[in-house]
Amino acid sequence: MLSFYVLSLIVTAKAELLPGSCSFQESICDYMSDPAFLSWTLDSSGHFITAEERVQEDQGKAVLLGPDVDQQDWSCFRMVYQVTAGASLQVQKRTDGESFDQVLWTTQTPSDSWLIASIDLQNSTETFKIVIEGKLGEEEGSSVSIYEIKISDKYCIECDFEEAHLCGYTNQRNRYMNWRVGRSDDATLTDGAGQYMCVNSTDTKSFQEVAELVSPMTTVPMSGCLSFQYQQDHAGDHLFSLFSRDQAGQYQELWRADLPGNKHVDWSPEARVWIPVQVDLKAPYPIELVFEGAFNSPHGGYVLLDDISFSPEFCHAGTEPTFDPSIANCDFESGYCQYVQTLWRRVSVKPNIYSAGDHTTGAGSFLLANSRSSLQSGYISRLFGPLMPGNQKYCLKFFYSLRGLSGTDQVLSAYLYYRDGTKQEQIWSQNEKIRNVWIAVELTIQSQKNAQVVFISTCKNVWSCGSVGLDDIEVSLGDCALLASSLSVPSHCDFETDLCGYTQDKEGDSSDWMLARGPTPTSYTGPRGDHTTGLGHYLHIEASVMLPGHKARLFSSSLRGSREPQCLQFYYHMYGSGIGQLSVYLQTGQENEDKLLWMSHGEQGISWLRASINYQYDQQHQIVFEATRGASVRSDIAIDDVIFERGICREYADDHTPHLSLSGDNNDIQSMTFK
């Protein structure tokens, strides 16, 4: 604990309002409604803007475009809003050169009062716009309203409690005991007039009453030094603590106030000065700060809190930086990365009609255990990952694929391995039995001690020893379930929930793309599972309901043009003796013919193959996926995991079509290259 200091020595800079702030009292400031959608209107009875009337049955969206923001330092976007009756509200960031807006925050929770959204805007060297999108629901009376927008040059968790909205800090409701706003003109108590937060034991009605003051949820990764000031009275009769709380509701104690026995603190009633505190904070995923006062009786004194601030530099020079989990990522294209193996082989499979290639590209490398070349009874294949620090949540994702004709029961397991001799802990074992499909696994890992992930495949005897592939291991910080439910990325589409704005051509083709899961109806054509998880959805043409030469065309949503190169990447599947053609076009609306960007025809094997297309067009346009049915019903073509990215496609960019190789057999060996 630091020694006492008077408040006059601590100076909290008042946040400066930045361009894009607006109170909507008499105008909408520098904001404007996008004319392609519903209009936002300034309400005549109050100081806010609203969107609440549908002009057409299919037009229920209002888009508000903000001014250009040129902010190189961290800032906080704070919005007071209300949504009702099935409406939704979304805040996006629009940057030149990007075809899609980045979703920063979204809500569909209705309310009968004004709420506060706090969004951290990270340092940016590029000018951007804030785009606010309100969607009306189908219910009568559905509306979206915005009362105020403030963009300030600070972090959203910072607060001096001088403004009415209290920077978005809220009480975790307790029937009797809550934090309240305190005001004082007593210079001996607060160093002048101002506001602070306080909680008093006189509100206590039962044993162990707890009051929690909760910050806004952080929206981007951040780490550094958290500072605040507090006062206590009767410190021995209550506890004052600071916790972090993640989206799953899990608490972690960051700090606790000293007890009266601490020789560095003057606990006499006369020493009513503010105590400064500095705490190292690591928030690699969304968390809330929870300031908690716990009291046992009405005579437990009080706690005052003020001037919460944050710096991106750690308080203490010896603090370890936040662990970078990317060191545990590996697609095995160029080696084993940070992994150490025993009896795992790195192999590649040329595209063929008998065995699937890797998950990354369809024609790259992956790891294989219990291949015919290493098959021996009693062998155990182990793959050790890098050491990961304890007291942290990790999301581990990887793909596995069962190969060959041998047994498929319990072929692969994952464990946590501890170097201190503690017995290793099993965290997963394989149960799916589908062959030649890459199955995705996601595991949330949390351990108190440093640990390594180890993948184990056991060959008990040569008659029941199954071969298994492993690929695309990825580790991130946080809970898998929360990461999966976090903000959507409009530029990525895996077709798991909807078509992501893609639409069918109703005029220029003969059939439609169909959403599917698992194998297609016709045998010896189409994929066995999707590329995203192996058990999810993809789009395909069903050749059995089409005639030879019939086409199905799929249009992307309208894309903004850019003078910079754009990368379109997707996975395609073309298995079947009668496969026709898959083409990708650029449609501008200004030319008679679409521009061909990419094309593949004929059978390409049973793997999902990755296509990467670099293109550039500086005006509004659409991308068109066109599949042409071949000579027979064994002509199903599928696509999945469509991604648009700014800039030239990274690594493995291919401007050619992989050629089919019919080498290989159903034991996965002839078509393999061992490395």
C-alpha positions in Angstrom: 0.0 0.0 0.0 1.3 3.5 -0.8 1.5 6.1 1.9 -1.1 8.8 2.4 -1.1 11.8 0.1 -3.4 14.7 0.0 -5.8 14.9 -2.9 -4.2 18.2 -4.1 -1.2 16.2 -5.3 -3.3 14.1 -7.6 -4.5 15.9 -10.7 -7.1 14.3 -13.0 -7.2 15.9 -16.4 -10.7 16.7 -17.6 -11.6 14.8 -20.7 -11.8 16.8 -23.9 -14.8 16.2 -26.2 -13.7 15.3 -29.7 -15.3 15.6 -33.2 -18.4 13.3 -33.4 -19.8 14.4 -30.1 -23.4 15.7 -30.2 -26.2 16.4 -27.7 -28.9 16.5 -30.4 -30.6 19.5 -28.7 -31.3 21.6 -31.8 -29.6 19.8 -34.6 -27.9 16.5 -35.5 -24.5 18.3 -35.6 -22.2 16.8 -38.2 -24.1 13.6 -38.5 -26.3 12.8 -41.5 -28.9 10.1 -42.4 -27.8 7.8 -45.2 -30.4 8.6 -48.0 -30.6 4.9 -49.0 -32.4 4.0 -45.8 -34.9 5.4 -43.3 -34.2 8.9 -41.9 -33.3 9.8 -38.4 -35.5 12.6 -37.2 -34.9 15.2 -34.4 -37.8 14.7 -31.9 -39.8 17.9 -31.3 -40.7 17.0 -27.7 -37.2 16.2 -26.5 -33.5 16.5 -27.3 -32.9 13.3 -29.1 -33.1 11.7 -32.6 -35.2 8.7 -33.4 -36.1 6.2 -36.1 -39.6 4.7 -35.6 -41.6 4.6 -38.9 -41.3 2.0 -41.7 -41.7 3.5 -45.1 -41.9 0.1 -46.8 -42.5 -3.3 -45.5 -38.9 -4.4 -46.4 -37.3 -1.2 -45.3 -36.8 -1.1 -41.5 -33.2 0.2 -41.2 -31.9 3.7 -40.5 -28.2 4.5 -40.9 -26.5 7.5 -39.3 -23.2 8.6 -40.8 -20.8 10.5 -38.5 -18.1 13.0 -39.5 -14.5 12.0 -40.2 -12.6 11.2 -37.1 -8.9 11.7 -37.1 -7.9 10.5 -33.7 -4.4 8.9 -33.2 -4.8 8.5 -29.4 -7.1 6.2 -27.5 -10.6 7.6 -27.0 -14.0 6.6 -25.6 -17.2 6.7 -27.5 -20.2 7.0 -25.1 -23.8 6.9 -26.3 -27.1 7.3 -24.4 -29.7 5.3 -26.3 -33.0 3.4 -26.1 -34.5 0.6 -28.2 -38.0 -0.8 -27.9 -40.2 -3.6 -29.2 -37.8 -5.8 -31.1 -35.5 -3.1 -32.5 -31.7 -3.3 -32.5 -28.8 -0.8 -32.5 -25.3 -1.3 -33.8 -22.2 1.0 -33.8 -19.7 0.4 -36.6 -16.4 1.9 -37.7 -15.9 2.7 -41.4 -12.4 3.0 -42.8 -11.4 3.9 -46.4 -10.1 0.8 -48.3 -12.4 -1.6 -46.4 -15.4 -3.1 -48.2 -17.1 -3.8 -44.9 -17.7 -1.8 -41.7 -16.2 -3.1 -38.5 -18.8 -3.9 -35.8 -17.8 -2.3 -32.5 -20.9 -2.8 -30.4 -24.5 -4.1 -30.8 -27.6 -4.6 -28.7 -31.1 -6.0 -29.1 -32.1 -5.6 -25.5 -35.3 -3.5 -25.2 -35.7 -1.0 -22.4 -38.2 1.6 -21.0 -35.4 4.0 -20.0 -32.2 5.5 -21.4 -29.2 3.3 -21.3 -25.4 4.0 -21.8 -23.1 2.3 -24.2 -19.3 2.8 -23.7 -17.0 1.7 -26.5 -13.2 2.1 -26.5 -11.7 3.4 -29.8 -8.1 2.2 -30.1 -5.3 4.3 -31.4 -5.6 4.7 -35.2 -3.4 6.3 -37.8 -6.3 6.3 -40.3 -9.2 8.6 -40.6 -12.5 6.8 -40.0 -16.3 7.4 -39.6 -18.6 6.2 -36.9 -21.7 4.6 -38.5 -24.7 3.9 -36.3 -27.3 1.5 -37.7 -30.8 1.1 -36.1 -33.1 -1.7 -37.2 -36.8 -1.6 -36.4 -38.6 -4.8 -35.3 -41.8 -6.2 -36.7 -43.8 -5.3 -33.6 -45.9 -2.2 -33.5 -44.2 0.8 -31.7 -40.7 -0.5 -32.5 -38.2 2.4 -32.3 -34.6 3.3 -31.9 -33.5 6.6 -30.2 -30.2 8.3 -29.4 -30.1 11.1 -26.7 -26.4 12.0 -26.7 -23.0 11.0 -28.2 -19.8 12.0 -26.5 -16.3 11.1 -27.8 -13.6 11.9 -25.2 -9.8 11.5 -25.1 -9.7 8.9 -22.4 -10.3 5.2 -21.6 -14.0 4.2 -21.0 -13.2 2.8 -17.5 -11.8 6.2 -16.4 -14.1 8.4 -14.3 -14.2 11.3 -11.9 -17.9 11.0 -11.3 -18.6 14.6 -12.1 -21.1 14.0 -14.9 -24.7 12.8 -14.5 -24.1 9.5 -16.4 -21.2 8.6 -14.1 -19.2 7.3 -17.1 -21.5 4.3 -17.4 -20.7 3.0 -13.9 -23.7 1.2 -12.3 -24.7 -0.5 -9.1 -25.1 -4.2 -9.0 -28.5 -3.9 -7.4 -28.8 -4.7 -3.7 -32.1 -4.1 -2.0 -30.7 -2.1 0.8 -27.0 -1.2 0.2 -25.8 0.6 -2.9 -23.1 3.0 -4.0 -24.4 6.6 -4.1 -23.1 9.9 -5.4 -21.5 12.1 -2.7 -20.9 15.8 -2.8 -18.9 18.0 -0.5 -17.6 21.5 0.0 -15.3 20.4 2.8 -11.7 20.9 1.7 -10.5 18.7 4.5 -12.5 15.8 3.1 -12.4 16.2 -0.7 -10.0 19.0 -1.4 -12.8 21.2 -2.7 -16.3 20.9 -4.2 -16.9 17.9 -6.4 -18.5 14.4 -6.7 -17.4 11.0 -5.6 -19.0 7.6 -5.0 -19.7 6.4 -1.5 -21.2 3.5 0.3 -22.2 3.6 4.0 -22.7 0.8 6.6 -25.8 2.6 8.0 -27.7 1.0 5.1 -26.9 -2.5 6.3 -29.9 -4.6 7.2 -28.4 -8.0 7.6 -25.0 -9.8 8.1 -22.5 -9.6 5.2 -24.2 -6.9 3.1 -22.3 -6.3 -0.2 -22.4 -3.2 -2.5 -20.8 -3.5 -5.9 -20.0 -0.6 -8.3 -19.5 -1.9 -11.8 -17.6 -0.3 -14.6 -18.5 -0.5 -18.3 -17.4 -3.7 -20.0 -14.1 -3.2 -21.8 -14.6 -3.7 -25.6 -11.0 -4.2 -26.8 -7.9 -5.8 -25.2 -6.0 -3.5 -22.9 -3.3 -3.7 -20.2 -1.5 -1.2 -18.0 -1.9 0.7 -14.7 -5.2 1.3 -13.1 -5.2 4.2 -10.5 -7.9 5.4 -8.1 -8.3 7.0 -4.7 -10.4 6.0 -1.7 -11.2 6.8 1.9 -12.3 4.5 4.7 -13.9 5.0 8.1 -13.9 2.1 10.6 -11.7 0.1 8.2 -11.5 -2.9 10.5 -15.3 -3.4 10.3 -15.6 -3.8 6.6 -13.7 -5.0 3.5 -13.1 -2.9 0.4 -11.8 -4.8 -2.7 -11.4 -4.5 -6.4 -12.2 -7.4 -8.8 -12.3 -8.0 -12.5 -15.4 -9.9 -13.8 -15.5 -11.5 -17.2 -18.6 -12.0 -19.4 -19.1 -15.5 -17.9 -19.4 -13.9 -14.4 -16.1 -15.2 -13.1 -14.4 -12.9 -10.6 -10.7 -12.4 -10.0 -9.4 -10.3 -7.1 -7.0 -7.5 -8.2 -6.6 -5.6 -4.9 -7.8 -5.4 -1.3 -7.5 -2.4 1.1 -5.1 -2.7 3.9 -6.4 -3.6 7.4 -5.9 -1.3 10.4 -2.8 -3.3 11.5 -0.8 -2.1 8.5 2.0 0.1 10.0 2.2 2.2 6.8 -1.3 3.6 7.1 -2.6 6.2 9.6 -6.1 5.0 10.5 -6.9 7.8 13.0 -10.2 9.6 12.4 -8.3 12.9 11.9 -6.4 11.5 8.9 -9.3 12.0 6.4 -7.2 12.2 3.3 -7.5 10.3 0.0 -5.3 7.2 -0.4 -3.9 6.7 -3.9 -3.8 3.1 -5.3 -2.1 1.7 -8.4 -3.0 -1.8 -9.7 -1.6 -3.6 -12.7 -4.5 -4.6 -15.0 -4.5 -7.2 -17.7 -7.7 -7.3 -19.8 -7.0 -9.4 -23.0 -10.7 -10.0 -23.3 -13.8 -8.1 -22.2 -14.0 -7.5 -18.4 -15.8 -5.2 -15.9 -14.2 -3.6 -12.9 -16.1 -4.3 -9.7 -15.5 -2.2 -6.6 -16.9 -4.1 -3.7 -17.7 -2.9 -0.2 -18.7 -5.7 2.3 -20.2 -4.8 5.7 -21.2 -6.9 8.7 -23.1 -4.3 10.8 -24.6 -0.8 10.6 -21.5 0.4 12.5 -19.0 -0.7 9.9 -18.1 2.8 8.6 -18.0 4.0 5.0 -16.0 3.9 1.8 -15.4 6.8 -0.6 -14.1 6.3 -4.2 -13.0 8.8 -6.8 -10.7 9.6 -9.8 -10.4 6.3 -11.6 -7.8 6.6 -14.3 -5.7 4.3 -16.6 -2.3 4.3 -18.3 -1.2 1.8 -20.9 2.2 1.4 -19.0 2.2 -1.1 -16.1 2.5 0.4 -12.6 5.5 -1.7 -11.8 8.5 -2.3 -14.0 8.8 -6.0 -13.1 5.2 -6.9 -14.3 5.2 -9.6 -16.9 3.6 -8.6 -20.2 0.3 -10.2 -21.2 1.0 -13.7 -22.6 0.9 -13.8 -26.4 -1.1 -17.0 -27.2 -0.2 -16.9 -30.9 3.0 -18.7 -30.1 0.8 -21.8 -29.8 -0.8 -21.4 -33.2 0.3 -23.7 -36.0 -0.9 -24.8 -39.4 2.2 -27.1 -40.0 2.7 -25.7 -43.5 6.4 -24.9 -42.9 7.2 -27.1 -39.9 6.2 -28.0 -36.3 6.2 -24.4 -35.0 6.7 -24.5 -31.2 5.5 -28.1 -30.9 7.6 -31.1 -30.0 6.5 -34.5 -31.3 7.1 -38.2 -30.8 5.8 -40.4 -33.6 3.8 -37.7 -35.3 4.6 -37.3 -39.0 4.2 -34.1 -41.0 2.6 -35.1 -44.3 0.8 -33.6 -47.4 -1.8 -35.1 -49.7 -2.2 -34.1 -53.3 -5.9 -33.5 -54.2 -7.5 -36.9 -55.1 -10.8 -38.7 -54.9 -9.8 -41.1 -52.1 -8.3 -39.2 -49.2 -8.7 -35.6 -48.0 -5.8 -33.2 -47.8 -5.1 -30.8 -45.0 -7.6 -28.3 -43.5 -5.7 -25.2 -44.2 -5.6 -25.2 -47.9 -6.7 -28.7 -49.0 -3.3 -29.3 -50.6 -0.9 -28.4 -47.7 0.6 -30.1 -44.7 -0.8 -31.6 -41.5 0.3 -34.0 -38.8 -0.5 -37.7 -38.9 -0.3 -40.3 -36.1 -0.4 -44.1 -36.6 0.3 -44.1 -40.3 1.2 -47.4 -42.0 4.9 -46.5 -42.0 4.9 -46.1 -38.2 2.3 -48.6 -37.1 3.3 -50.7 -34.1 1.4 -52.1 -31.2 1.8 -50.2 -28.0 3.1 -47.1 -29.6 2.0 -43.7 -28.2 2.2 -40.6 -30.4 2.6 -37.4 -28.4 2.6 -33.8 -29.4 3.6 -31.2 -26.8 2.6 -27.6 -27.2 4.5 -24.5 -25.7 4.2 -23.7 -22.0 1.2 -21.5 -21.1 1.1 -19.5 -17.9 -1.4 -20.4 -15.2 -4.3 -18.3 -13.8 -5.5 -17.5 -17.3 -8.4 -18.6 -19.5 -7.5 -20.0 -22.9 -9.6 -21.0 -25.9 -7.9 -23.9 -27.7 -9.2 -24.7 -31.2 -7.9 -27.5 -33.5 -9.1 -29.8 -36.3 -8.7 -33.6 -36.4 -9.5 -36.1 -39.2 -9.9 -39.9 -38.9 -8.1 -41.7 -41.8 -7.8 -45.2 -43.1 -10.0 -48.2 -42.5 -8.9 -49.2 -39.0 -10.6 -48.5 -35.6 -12.0 -45.1 -34.8 -12.7 -45.4 -31.1 -10.7 -43.0 -28.8 -8.0 -42.5 -31.4 -7.1 -39.0 -30.1 -7.1 -37.3 -26.7 -5.8 -34.0 -25.3 -4.3 -33.5 -21.9 -2.8 -30.7 -19.7 0.8 -31.6 -18.8 2.5 -30.1 -15.7 6.2 -30.0 -15.5 6.2 -30.2 -11.7 5.3 -33.9 -11.8 1.6 -33.5 -11.2 -0.5 -36.1 -12.9 -1.6 -34.9 -16.4 -5.2 -34.0 -16.7 -7.4 -35.2 -19.6 -9.4 -32.3 -21.1 -10.9 -34.0 -24.2 -11.2 -37.3 -26.1 -12.4 -37.9 -29.7 -15.9 -39.3 -30.1 -16.9 -38.4 -33.7 -16.4 -41.4 -36.1 -16.8 -39.6 -39.5 -13.8 -40.4 -41.8 -12.0 -37.9 -44.1 -13.8 -34.9 -42.6 -11.9 -32.3 -40.6 -13.8 -31.9 -37.3 -13.4 -28.7 -35.3 -12.9 -28.9 -31.5 -13.0 -25.9 -29.1 -12.0 -26.2 -25.5 -11.9 -23.6 -22.8 -8.8 -24.2 -20.6 -8.1 -22.8 -17.2 -5.4 -24.0 -14.8 -3.9 -22.5 -11.7 -0.4 -23.7 -12.8 1.7 -23.4 -15.9 0.8 -26.1 -18.3 1.4 -27.6 -21.8 -1.3 -29.0 -24.0 -0.3 -32.5 -25.2 -2.1 -34.4 -28.0 -1.9 -38.2 -27.6 -2.8 -41.0 -30.0 -2.4 -44.6 -28.7 -2.0 -47.6 -30.9 -3.0 -50.6 -28.7 -2.7 -53.2 -31.4 -2.2 -53.2 -35.2 -5.8 -54.5 -35.8 -7.7 -51.7 -34.1 -5.2 -48.8 -34.5 -6.8 -45.9 -36.2 -4.9 -43.3 -38.1 -5.7 -39.6 -37.2 -4.7 -36.2 -38.6 -4.3 -33.0 -36.7 -4.2 -29.5 -38.2 -4.7 -25.7 -37.6 -4.1 -25.5 -33.9 -5.1 -22.0 -32.6 -5.0 -20.6 -29.0 -6.5 -17.3 -27.9 -7.2 -15.7 -24.5 -10.7 -15.9 -23.2 -13.6 -18.3 -22.9 -14.5 -20.1 -26.2 -18.2 -19.8 -25.7 -17.9 -16.0 -25.2 -15.5 -15.6 -28.1 -18.0 -17.4 -30.4 -20.9 -15.2 -29.3 -18.9 -12.0 -29.6 -19.4 -9.4 -32.3 -19.9 -10.7 -35.8 -17.5 -10.0 -38.6 -19.5 -8.9 -41.7 -16.6 -9.6 -44.1 -16.5 -13.3 -43.0 -19.3 -15.7 -43.9 -19.5 -19.4 -42.8 -23.2 -19.8 -43.6 -23.8 -21.2 -40.1 -26.7 -18.8 -39.2 -27.8 -17.2 -42.5 -26.6 -16.2 -46.0 -24.8 -13.1 -44.6 -26.5 -10.8 -47.2 -25.8 -13.0 -50.2 -28.8 -13.3 -52.6 -29.9 -15.6 -55.3 -30.0 -14.4 -58.9 -33.7 -14.5 -59.8 -33.4 -13.6 -63.5 -30.1 -14.7 -65.0 -29.8 -18.3 -63.9 -31.8 -21.6 -63.9 -31.4 -22.7 -60.3 -30.4 -21.7 -56.8 -27.6 -22.3 -54.3 -28.9 -24.5 -51.4 -27.9 -24.5 -47.8 -26.8 -27.9 -46.7 -25.3 -29.8 -43.7 -23.6 -33.2 -44.0 -23.4 -35.1 -47.3 -25.4 -34.0 -50.3 -28.3 -36.3 -51.4 -26.4 -37.8 -54.4 -23.7 -40.4 -53.8 -20.1 -40.0 -55.0 -20.4 -36.2 -55.3 -20.4 -33.2 -52.9 -18.7 -32.8 -49.5 -19.3 -35.0 -46.5 -19.2 -32.0 -44.2 -18.6 -28.3 -44.2 -15.1 -26.7 -44.0 -15.9 -24.5 -40.9 -16.4 -27.2 -38.4 -17.0 -30.4 -40.3 -20.5 -30.6 -38.8 -21.9 -27.2 -39.9 -23.4 -25.6 -43.0 -22.2 -24.8 -46.5 -23.8 -23.7 -49.8 -24.0 -26.0 -52.8 -25.8 -26.7 -56.1 -27.8 -29.9 -56.2 -27.1 -31.3 -59.6 -29.9 -33.9 -59.4 -32.6 -31.1 -59.8 -30.7 -29.3 -62.6 -30.1 -30.0 -66.3 -26.6 -30.0 -67.9 -25.5 -26.5 -68.5 -27.9 -25.0 -66.0 -26.4 -22.2 -63.8 -26.9 -21.0 -60.2 -25.6 -17.5 -59.4 -25.1 -16.0 -56.0 -24.6 -12.2 -55.4 -22.7 -10.7 -52.6 -24.1 -7.6 -50.9 -23.1 -4.3 -52.5 -19.4 -3.6 -51.8 -17.7 -0.2 -51.5 -14.9 0.3 -54.0 -11.3 1.0 -53.0 -8.2 2.1 -54.7 -6.3 -0.4 -52.7 -6.0 -4.1 -53.6 -8.7 -6.4 -52.1 -8.4 -10.1 -51.2 -11.3 -12.5 -51.7 -10.7 -15.9 -50.2 -13.1 -18.9 -50.0 -13.1 -22.6 -49.9 -14.7 -24.7 -52.7 -15.5 -28.4 -53.1 -15.7 -30.0 -56.6 -16.0 -33.8 -56.2 -17.9 -35.9 -58.8 -17.2 -37.5 -62.2 -19.6 -35.1 -63.9 -18.4 -31.8 -62.3 -19.0 -28.7 -64.3 -17.5 -25.3 -63.6 -17.3 -22.8 -60.8 -16.6 -19.1 -61.7 -16.2 -15.9 -59.7 -17.1 -12.6 -61.4 -16.9 -8.9 -60.6 -20.2 -7.2 -61.4 -20.0 -3.4 -61.7 -23.4 -2.5 -63.1 -21.6 -0.3 -65.6 -20.5 -2.9 -68.1 -22.5 -5.3 -70.3 -20.5 -8.3 -69.1 -19.2 -9.3 -65.7 -15.4 -9.5 -65.4 -14.1 -13.0 -64.8 -11.8 -13.1 -61.7 -11.4 -16.9 -61.2 -12.5 -20.2 -62.6 -12.2 -23.9 -61.9 -13.7 -26.8 -63.9 -13.8 -30.6 -63.7 -13.3 -32.8 -60.7 -10.9 -31.5 -58.0 -11.0 -34.3 -55.4 -12.7 -34.8 -52.1 -10.9 -32.0 -50.2 -12.1 -28.4 -49.5 -9.6 -26.3 -51.5 -8.7 -22.7 -50.8 -9.0 -20.1 -53.5 -7.4 -16.7 -53.1 -8.2 -13.8 -55.5 -6.6 -10.4 -55.6 -8.6 -7.7 -57.3 -9.0 -3.9 -57.3 -12.1 -1.8 -58.2 -12.6 1.7 -56.9 -16.4 1.9 -57.3 -19.4 0.1 -55.9 -19.6 -3.5 -57.1 -20.7 -7.0 -56.3 -19.0 -10.4 -56.4 -20.9 -13.2 -58.2 -20.4 -17.0 -57.5 -21.6 -18.9 -60.6 -21.8 -22.7 -60.6 -22.5 -24.6 -63.8 -24.0 -28.1 -63.7 -21.9 -30.7 -65.6 -22.8 -33.7 -67.7 -24.2 -36.0 -64.9 -25.9 -35.8 -61.5 -22.5 -36.3 -59.9 -21.9 -32.6 -60.4 -22.5 -31.0 -56.9 -20.3 -27.9 -56.3 -20.0 -26.3 -52.9 -18.5 -23.2 -51.3 -17.9 -22.2 -47.7 -16.0 -19.7 -45.5 -16.0 -16.7 -47.8 -13.7 -13.9 -46.5 -13.0 -10.4 -47.8 -9.8 -8.7 -46.6 -8.1 -5.4 -47.3 -4.8 -5.8 -49.1 -3.1 -8.5 -51.1 -3.9 -12.1 -50.1 -1.4 -13.4 -47.6 0.8 -16.5 -48.2 -0.6 -19.4 -50.3 -2.3 -17.0 -52.8 -3.0 -19.0 -55.9 -3.9 -17.7 -59.3 -4.1 -21.2 -60.7 -6.5 -24.1 -60.3 -5.1 -27.2 -58.6 -5.0 -30.2 -60.9 -6.6 -33.4 -60.0 -4.4 -36.3 -59.2 -5.9 -39.8 -59.0 -3.0 -41.3 -57.2 -3.7 -42.6 -53.7 -5.8 -45.3 -52.1 -8.1 -45.5 -49.2 -5.3 -46.1 -46.8 -4.0 -42.6 -47.2 -0.4 -43.6 -48.2 0.2 -43.6 -51.9 -0.9 -39.9 -52.3 1.0 -38.8 -49.2 4.3 -37.0 -49.0 6.1 -37.5 -45.7 8.3 -34.6 -44.4 
